[in-house]
Amino acid sequence: MSAKDFALAKAKETGQPYELTSARTESSDTWALPTGKWSVNRHGTTVRILRAGVWLPTDATLQFAPGGRVTPKASAVSVTFSGGGTGALLTGVRDGRTLSLTWPKALPKPTLAGNVATYANVLPDVDLQLKAEVEGFSQLLVVKSSAAAQHPDLATLKFKLDTVGLNVSTDATTGLINAVNPAGQSVFTASTPMMWDSTTTPGSTPLLKSNTAAPRMLATAGETQPAPADAFVPPSGAKDAQMPTTVSGGNLEIKPDQALL
């Protein structure tokens, strides 16, 4: 008996839908119905990943991996974040293609809270945060004081850019950041990096944000703390601005709006 016939027989026998597990994908599942028909449930995003032959529910919660880097428990994109030191700040691998960004200075060991890693005081009174998503990742700089906003390193943010099998470019009109494979297909994309001054909202601080996500998303050591509210989205009423971004000389350069700082 084929897998399909078996699923149909079980559905008829039990009077309940029976999953055809051989047809399961990262974002869909197929069910035999007692009526002899089929139903396909398609999810809007990746809900599971296949690891070593076993399906696991997606989980972007961060953890320290052997070797010291930080990884989400189960995500569709292979992502690692720095565990501190001079290595790559973040590395994303998708379809055998790799993109890495490196902060220009040594990083402290991050504090993990849910799917967010916080690197405290990468500049005086400036925190760097990385957020893991099921299908991508984002980064955020939190500028915590007006004095910190005057730091010369905030005039232009420079990240060393390394890729394998990718060409990264920026669109001068839309600000879109696009990493394509040799066939011209997008592997990683990011909208224009944004910054906002949320001092116009109660209890908030100036923030600089850029993100890198999979195309379909148009998407203290060992200590774990409760996940914070999503600071990666500007609050209502915050003043915001786009940050011009260029790829030059092996660097990804982001230029904050100094008037907003």
C-alpha positions in Angstrom: 0.0 0.0 0.0 1.3 3.4 -1.0 1.8 6.2 1.6 -1.1 8.1 0.0 -3.5 5.0 0.1 -2.4 4.4 3.8 -3.2 8.0 4.8 -6.6 7.8 3.1 -7.4 4.5 4.8 -6.4 5.8 8.2 -8.5 8.9 7.7 -11.5 6.8 6.8 -11.0 4.4 9.6 -10.6 7.1 12.3 -12.9 9.7 10.9 -10.2 12.2 11.4 -7.7 13.9 9.0 -4.5 12.0 8.7 -1.3 13.7 7.7 0.7 12.5 4.7 4.1 13.1 6.4 6.1 12.4 3.2 4.6 15.5 1.7 5.4 17.8 4.7 7.5 20.9 3.9 8.9 23.8 5.9 5.7 25.8 5.2 3.0 23.3 4.4 1.4 20.0 5.4 -1.0 17.7 3.5 -3.9 15.8 5.1 -6.0 12.9 3.9 -9.7 13.5 4.8 -12.3 10.9 5.8 -14.3 11.9 2.7 -11.4 10.6 0.5 -10.3 14.0 -0.5 -7.1 15.9 0.4 -6.4 19.2 2.2 -3.2 21.2 2.0 -2.5 23.6 4.8 -0.1 26.4 3.6 1.5 28.6 6.3 2.5 32.2 5.5 6.1 31.6 6.8 8.4 28.8 7.7 7.0 26.9 10.7 9.5 23.9 10.8 12.9 22.9 9.7 14.4 19.5 8.8 17.5 18.8 10.8 19.2 15.4 10.7 16.0 13.8 9.2 13.8 15.2 12.0 11.3 18.0 11.7 11.6 20.6 14.4 9.4 23.6 15.1 11.1 26.9 14.3 12.5 28.7 17.3 14.5 31.9 17.1 15.5 31.9 20.8 19.3 32.5 21.0 21.8 30.3 22.7 25.5 30.0 23.0 26.8 27.2 20.8 30.0 25.1 21.2 32.8 27.3 20.1 31.3 30.4 21.7 29.2 31.9 18.9 25.5 32.6 19.3 22.8 30.9 17.3 19.0 30.6 17.2 17.7 27.2 18.2 15.9 26.4 14.9 15.7 28.9 12.0 15.3 28.7 8.3 18.4 30.7 7.7 21.7 29.5 9.2 22.7 32.5 11.3 25.5 33.0 13.9 26.2 36.0 15.9 29.4 37.0 17.7 30.0 35.6 21.1 32.4 38.5 21.8 35.9 39.3 20.4 37.1 40.3 16.9 35.3 37.8 14.7 32.4 38.4 12.5 29.5 40.3 14.1 27.0 38.2 12.2 27.1 35.5 9.5 24.2 34.3 7.5 24.2 31.3 5.2 21.4 30.5 2.8 21.4 28.2 -0.2 25.2 27.7 0.2 25.8 31.5 0.0 27.4 33.4 2.9 27.2 37.0 4.0 29.2 38.3 7.0 29.4 41.7 8.7 32.2 42.6 11.1 32.1 45.5 13.7 35.3 47.5 13.5 36.3 46.9 17.1 36.4 43.9 19.5 32.9 43.2 20.9 32.0 42.3 24.5 30.3 39.0 25.3 26.6 39.6 24.6 23.6 39.3 27.0 20.9 37.1 25.5 17.2 37.8 26.0 14.9 35.7 23.9 15.9 36.2 20.2 17.9 39.4 21.0 21.7 39.6 21.7 22.9 42.9 23.3 26.5 44.0 23.1 26.8 46.7 25.7 28.8 49.9 25.2 30.3 49.1 21.8 30.8 52.9 21.8 30.5 55.0 25.0 26.8 54.8 26.0 25.9 53.0 22.7 24.6 49.4 22.7 24.5 47.2 19.7 21.7 44.6 19.4 21.2 41.7 17.0 17.8 40.1 16.6 17.3 36.6 15.1 14.2 35.9 13.0 13.0 32.6 11.7 13.9 33.8 8.1 16.5 36.5 8.7 18.1 38.9 11.2 18.2 42.5 12.2 20.6 44.9 13.9 20.0 47.9 16.0 22.2 50.6 17.6 20.8 52.2 20.8 22.3 55.7 21.4 21.6 56.3 25.0 22.6 60.0 25.5 23.1 63.2 23.6 26.8 63.0 24.4 27.0 59.5 22.9 25.4 60.8 19.7 28.4 63.1 19.1 30.9 60.2 18.9 32.8 60.5 15.6 32.3 56.8 14.8 28.5 57.6 14.4 29.3 59.9 11.5 29.5 56.9 9.2 28.9 53.3 10.4 31.4 51.0 8.7 31.0 47.2 8.7 33.5 45.0 7.0 31.6 43.0 4.4 32.6 39.4 3.4 30.6 37.2 1.1 30.9 33.8 -0.6 29.0 33.4 -3.8 27.2 36.7 -3.5 27.4 40.2 -4.9 26.0 42.9 -2.7 24.7 46.2 -4.1 22.5 49.1 -3.0 19.8 50.9 -5.0 20.4 54.6 -5.1 16.7 55.3 -5.6 14.9 52.9 -3.2 17.8 52.3 -0.8 17.2 48.5 -1.1 20.3 46.4 -0.2 20.4 43.3 -2.3 22.8 40.3 -2.1 22.4 38.1 -5.3 24.0 34.9 -6.4 25.8 34.5 -9.7 22.5 33.8 -11.5 21.2 37.2 -10.3 18.7 35.7 -7.8 18.2 37.5 -4.4 19.5 35.5 -1.5 19.4 38.3 1.2 17.6 41.6 0.9 17.2 44.5 3.3 15.1 47.6 3.1 16.8 51.0 3.6 18.3 51.2 7.1 16.3 53.5 9.3 17.0 55.7 12.3 14.6 57.4 14.7 14.7 59.8 17.6 12.2 58.4 20.0 13.0 61.0 22.7 9.7 62.5 21.4 8.0 59.5 23.0 8.0 58.8 26.7 10.9 56.8 28.1 12.6 56.2 24.8 16.1 56.7 23.3 17.5 57.4 19.8 17.9 54.3 17.7 19.7 53.4 14.5 18.4 50.3 12.7 19.4 48.2 9.7 18.1 44.8 8.9 18.9 41.9 6.6 16.2 39.3 5.8 15.3 36.5 3.5 13.5 37.7 0.3 10.2 36.2 1.2 10.0 38.2 4.3 8.9 41.2 2.3 10.7 39.4 6.1 26.3 38.2 30.2 27.8 34.9 29.1 25.2 32.2 29.3 22.7 34.4 31.2 19.2 34.4 29.7 16.7 37.2 30.6 13.1 37.8 29.8 12.6 38.8 26.1 12.3 42.6 25.7 9.5 44.4 23.9 10.3 44.8 20.2 12.5 47.9 20.1 13.3 47.2 16.5 10.2 49.0 15.4 9.9 52.8 15.8 7.3 53.8 18.3 4.3 55.9 17.2 5.2 59.5 17.0 9.0 59.0 16.7 10.9 61.2 14.3 12.6 59.0 11.7 14.8 59.2 8.6 16.4 56.9 6.1 20.1 56.3 6.3 22.0 56.3 2.9 23.9 53.1 2.5 26.8 52.2 0.1 29.0 49.2 -0.5 32.6 50.3 -1.1 36.0 48.8 -0.7 34.8 45.7 1.0 32.7 47.7 3.5 29.0 48.3 4.1 28.8 52.0 5.0 25.7 53.5 6.6 25.4 57.3 7.1 23.2 58.4 10.0 21.3 61.7 9.7 23.4 63.9 12.0 20.5 66.4 12.4 18.4 63.6 13.9 21.2 62.5 16.2 
